[in-house]
Amino acid sequence: MKSRIELYEAADASELQWPDNEYGRYAKRYLLPLLQEGSERFVRNVRTRILVLTADGIPLPITVNEEEYDNSYVCSPYTHYVSYAKQELILLGNRALIAGLDALLSGIGRLLKLSGFNRVVHVNNWLLSTNLYPELNAAQWDAVLDKLVARFPGHAIAFRSLNPSLNAPMLDLLRSKGCLLVPSRQIYLLRTGDAGFGNAKSRWLLKRDGALAAKEGYETVGPGDVTRQDLPRIAELYRLLYLDKYSWHNPQFTERFLEEALDNRILELHGFRRNGRLDAALGFYARDGVMTTPLFGYDTSLPQELGLYRMLSARLIELAGERGFLLHESSGAAQFKRNRGAEAEIEFSAVYVRHLPLKRRMPWATLGKLLNRIGVPLLRKHKL
């Protein structure tokens, strides 16, 4: 029996029937305001057209872009593979290699813009660094792809945030459909549900990190302790770490987004408070036994010796362990995560371009080959 696929624009929001289960209720809380108010109300550096697709009633967010080369990487492949990648080159620590790759990326970037590289539809795009996927069967994913190709014949169709540990059947299906598997980054997975995960060193480090809060006089803050008055501070803590320290190409969450996180629990908020002031905060969501943390920040102006990053990371791992969840730690701080038991994995975007003309297909095919032959070996060699 063929799956039923429907697409809804903002004007059709009242017609959407949300499943009466945990995922359906979460999707409604998250997606309905986004559909009605638009992306920039929630993520300042994302301009995109939002739709909701349903596969036999199961809702998925869809983003549609034409160019928007200054968008966050969550909607802009150009930002991910060129703009952000150029900023990350410094991590290689080799001036000659950095200069060569910077020139290569600049040249690739010019060609990608000429090819209309950002004319793309992203499937299951929650505008977060990591998109966790709901359970759909092979026939449903097959029908989703067919529907989007028919509806958007001039766009590449992309599925971000796929990795072999969590999405092996889906990767196999999309590859069999002709999707290119384009490496995106090296991520870290911590299997807290496994008995005795990590080794003696990682367990010792986690125990030491977990004792920091009490040692430094911090109070642990949970969802019931966070108030509206904390939201400007949480936005500031995220900005200090993920935007000021790392990159403004990361999603720039607004206070409106944080209101939804608090009021509608689209993220579960935790943190550490001392003398009445919140100095570190995180927000995570979970799906089918996997949790990930798109919101993470601390006051980088305070002395590093306080160990706020270690404190926050230990709390996150503790929360995952209490629930027996696999913790998707995204990318970055590679050695820190390895030392605490996380395992590296290459993440991919599956991109369907077979329906596009040759000049649109070639950049994706070439990029995939370059990243598999050069990018992935560099990520593994330098343990990034």
C-alpha atoms as one frame of an Amber mdcrd trajectory, in Angstrom:
protein
   0.000   0.000   0.000   1.446   3.370  -1.029   2.136   5.861   1.753   0.060
   9.023   1.859   2.188  12.163   1.743   0.785  15.650   2.344   2.476  19.063
   2.413   1.182  21.992   4.454   2.095  25.669   4.175   1.470  28.282   6.894
  -1.938  29.045   5.367  -2.921  25.393   5.789  -1.866  25.124   9.455  -5.447
  24.734  10.703  -5.852  21.625   8.543  -2.946  19.755  10.126  -3.906  16.723
  12.187  -1.177  16.044  14.742  -0.764  12.459  16.005  -1.912  11.954  19.586
   1.376  10.469  20.800   4.557  11.827  22.369   6.207  12.680  19.066   3.046
  14.192  17.568   2.441  16.421  20.580   6.080  17.549  20.592   5.986  18.264
  16.850   2.848  20.373  17.273   4.360  22.421  20.121   7.556  22.983  18.142
   6.417  23.327  14.554   3.099  25.151  14.733   4.590  28.448  16.055   7.468
  28.119  13.582   5.048  27.592  10.699   2.841  30.519  11.755   5.520  33.070
  12.732   8.421  32.218  10.415  11.985  31.093  11.023  13.616  34.449  11.870
  11.411  34.898  14.939  13.125  31.858  16.422  16.556  31.668  14.760  17.822
  35.099  13.802  20.181  33.983  11.024  17.823  31.589   9.249  15.642  32.841
   6.410  13.737  29.939   4.939  10.331  28.810   3.823   8.827  26.401   6.349
   6.428  23.604   5.464   5.223  20.547   7.321   5.114  17.235   5.463   3.121
  14.317   6.810   3.904  10.710   5.917   0.835   8.643   6.820   0.142  11.331
   9.410   3.685  11.522  10.852   4.834  15.181  10.663   8.252  16.329   9.451
   9.531  19.929   9.128  10.651  20.872   5.613  12.742  23.948   4.758  12.983
  25.382   1.253  15.783  27.736   0.186  16.890  29.437  -3.029  20.151  31.254
  -2.162  20.478  32.833   1.331  24.257  32.377   1.422  24.515  34.150   4.776
  22.134  31.719   6.489  23.263  29.499   9.337  24.597  26.147   8.163  21.373
  24.468   9.330  19.767  25.704   6.098  22.763  26.695   3.974  25.051  23.969
   2.579  27.304  26.771   1.301  27.779  28.084   4.843  28.506  24.587   6.118
  30.977  23.516   3.455  32.643  26.876   2.704  32.105  29.709   5.205  32.170
  27.641   8.397  34.769  25.228   7.045  37.183  28.127   6.413  36.834  29.221
  10.046  37.549  25.670  11.253  40.825  25.383   9.324  42.729  26.939  12.226
  42.193  23.701  14.147  44.594  21.933  11.778  47.543  23.838  13.288  49.571
  23.785  10.048  49.998  27.154   8.308  50.866  25.766   4.884  47.994  23.290
   4.957  45.582  25.988   6.179  46.634  28.406   3.409  46.254  25.753   0.731
  42.855  24.587   1.925  41.639  28.172   2.372  42.468  28.917  -1.263  40.821
  25.665  -2.344  37.642  26.486  -0.392  37.519  30.002  -1.854  37.692  28.595
  -5.373  35.116  25.921  -4.614  32.861  28.553  -3.055  32.783  30.658  -6.217
  31.877  27.634  -8.304  29.193  26.530  -5.860  27.479  29.920  -5.986  27.496
  29.841  -9.780  25.832  26.418  -9.699  22.920  27.476  -7.461  24.248  25.263
  -4.662  21.904  26.621  -1.990  18.746  25.837  -3.946  17.867  23.024  -1.596
  15.013  21.413   0.317  15.977  19.976   3.699  13.916  17.118   5.109  13.297
  16.832   8.871  15.024  20.157   9.459  14.309  21.424  12.977  16.819  24.312
  12.496  19.127  22.707  15.058  22.741  21.559  14.867  21.581  17.942  15.056
  18.272  16.664  13.687  17.040  13.438  15.304  14.747  11.443  13.029  11.362
   9.907  13.891  10.582   6.290  13.073   9.462   5.976   9.447   9.651   2.764
   7.455  11.422   2.361   4.116   8.229   2.763   2.076   7.437   6.032   3.853
  10.916   7.522   3.304  10.740   6.371  -0.309   7.410   8.178  -0.744   8.704
  11.309   1.038  11.587  11.607  -1.416   9.355  10.985  -4.454   6.865  13.619
  -3.280   9.526  16.276  -2.739  11.226  15.641  -6.073   7.856  16.055  -7.812
   6.960  19.196  -5.820  10.388  20.838  -6.068  11.900  19.711  -9.391  14.501
  22.499  -9.367  15.853  21.824  -5.870  18.330  19.369  -4.401  16.657  17.250
  -1.691  18.845  16.878   1.413  18.684  14.856   4.629  21.124  16.227   7.251
  22.468  14.618  10.453  22.717  10.986   9.344  25.288   8.590  10.771  25.791
   4.809  10.487  25.201   4.062  14.185  21.770   5.694  14.358  20.554   5.743
  10.756  22.051   2.734   8.955  18.794   1.480   7.321  17.897   4.991   6.191
  21.379   5.570   4.753  21.154   2.274   2.868  17.722   3.177   1.485  18.729
   6.676   0.391  21.906   5.359  -1.223  19.851   2.775  -3.112  17.582   5.599
  -4.329  20.601   7.371  -5.806  21.380   9.867  -3.047  24.965  11.046  -2.689
  26.362  10.583   0.823  28.303  13.785   1.476  30.356  13.861   4.715  29.474
  16.828   6.935  31.459  16.534  10.197  32.867  14.167  12.792  30.493  13.713
  15.710  30.762  11.975  19.095  28.374   9.412  20.558  28.397   8.439  24.230
  26.610   5.173  24.979  25.541   5.844  28.545  23.035   2.974  28.430  25.830
   0.417  28.053  26.901  -1.196  31.317  30.236   0.250  32.426  30.611   2.549
  29.402  34.027   4.139  29.008  37.214   3.049  30.739  38.682   3.677  34.195
  40.161   7.011  33.130  36.904   8.314  31.639  34.928   7.261  34.710  37.442
   9.019  36.981  37.227  12.187  34.887  33.437  12.151  34.993  33.439  11.663
  38.756  35.880  14.561  39.174  33.871  16.813  36.843  30.647  15.902  38.629
  32.044  17.132  41.948  32.966  20.578  40.620  29.587  22.255  41.144  29.470
  21.618  44.891  33.143  22.485  45.244  32.635  25.884  43.572  29.392  26.655
  45.391  26.998  26.182  42.460  23.367  25.135  42.786  22.053  22.668  40.224
  19.112  24.123  38.295  16.446  21.971  36.611  13.433  22.687  34.376  11.253
  23.660  37.337  13.784  26.260  38.501  14.228  28.181  35.244  11.986  31.247
  34.858  11.237  33.840  32.185  13.686  36.157  33.974  16.491  33.687  33.176
  15.929  33.714  29.418  18.033  36.812  28.533  20.888  35.317  30.564  20.551
  31.926  28.838  20.647  33.689  25.451  23.788  35.517  26.585  25.501  32.314
  27.790  24.802  30.589  24.471  26.069  33.633  22.564  29.290  33.812  24.608
  30.209  30.224  23.783  28.633  29.179  20.498  28.621  32.509  18.679  31.407
  34.687  20.126  33.894  31.878  20.796  33.025  29.450  17.999  31.127  30.937
  15.055  28.265  33.260  14.231  27.335  30.722  11.550  25.829  28.622  14.369
  22.071  29.074  14.859  21.403  32.401  16.593  18.501  31.503  18.863  16.223
  34.361  19.884  14.482  34.907  23.211  11.273  33.898  21.413  12.838  30.475
  20.795  13.832  30.251  24.457  10.281  31.145  25.505   9.067  28.125  23.549
  11.803  26.000  25.096  10.654  27.009  28.567   6.871  27.226  28.157   6.296
  24.338  25.757   9.278  22.164  26.694  10.686  21.976  23.196  13.999  21.767
  25.058  14.573  20.585  28.622  16.565  23.320  30.368  19.212  22.776  33.055
  22.065  24.832  34.458  24.099  26.070  37.403  23.393  29.113  39.558  25.574
  30.856  42.127  24.671  33.872  44.246  21.394  34.139  42.359  23.041  34.308
  38.915  22.900  31.636  36.220  26.438  31.015  34.924  25.921  27.920  32.762
  22.942  26.448  30.921  22.027  23.659  28.530  18.911  22.575  26.692  18.397
  19.100  25.225  15.712  17.080  23.503  15.391  13.326  23.089  13.861  10.986
  20.550  13.659   7.191  20.644  16.395   6.754  23.247  18.794   9.349  21.801
  19.336  12.828  23.230  21.256  15.809  21.901  21.967  19.333  23.116  21.478
  22.200  20.650  21.643  24.756  23.486  24.827  24.872  25.540  26.620  27.853
  27.027  28.458  29.317  29.978  30.000  32.600  31.084  33.342  32.572  29.275
  34.441  35.735  31.105  34.739  33.797  34.378  38.045  32.068  35.250  38.587
  28.852  33.308  39.688  27.206  36.564  36.034  27.186  37.677  35.471  24.403
  35.154  32.038  25.513  33.964  32.354  23.591  30.684  33.359  20.430  32.545
  30.585  20.993  35.072  27.936  21.394  32.373  29.196  18.412  30.364  29.169
  16.191  33.458  25.578  17.213  34.167  24.553  16.401  30.609  26.169  12.955
  30.784  24.556  12.361  34.181  21.109  13.191  32.749  21.657  10.847  29.805
  22.865   8.095  32.119  19.874   8.417  34.443  17.571   7.811  31.471  19.729
   5.220  29.737  19.966   7.366  26.610  22.625   7.406  23.947  24.079  10.917
  24.056  24.734  12.544  20.679  27.419  15.096  21.582  27.572  16.725  18.159
  31.036  17.944  17.054  33.795  20.020  18.658  35.911  19.610  21.836  36.972
  16.282  20.355  39.706  15.246  22.778  37.612  16.272  25.769  34.760  14.030
  24.599  37.051  11.131  23.692  38.628  11.268  27.149  35.169  10.809  28.699
  34.243   7.752  26.677  32.638   9.155  23.525  33.217   7.414  20.191  33.854
   9.253  16.920  31.572   8.793  13.932  31.382  10.484  10.536  28.081  12.223
   9.876  26.613  12.585   6.384  24.058  14.532   4.432  22.211  12.341   1.922
  21.517  14.519  -1.117  19.318  13.608  -4.077  20.208  15.454  -7.294  19.464
  12.917 -10.056  16.523  14.977 -11.309  18.672  18.118 -11.757  20.693  19.176
 -14.827  24.356  18.217 -15.015  25.648  21.648 -13.925  23.631  21.292 -10.706
  24.615  17.659 -10.073  28.356  18.019 -10.631  29.148  20.312  -7.648  27.514
  17.898  -5.203  29.234  14.869  -6.754  32.623  16.621  -6.785  32.215  17.870
  -3.218  31.317  14.382  -2.021  34.444  12.900  -3.624  36.729  15.636  -2.242
  35.381  15.260   1.271  35.575  11.476   1.249  39.134  11.498  -0.117  40.545
  14.545   1.708  38.135  15.849   4.344  37.337  12.617   6.191  40.986  11.477
   6.420  41.925  14.910   7.826  39.132  14.750  10.406  40.285  11.321  11.511
  43.992  12.108  11.472  43.644  15.284  13.509  40.833  13.819  15.671  38.635
  16.858  15.076
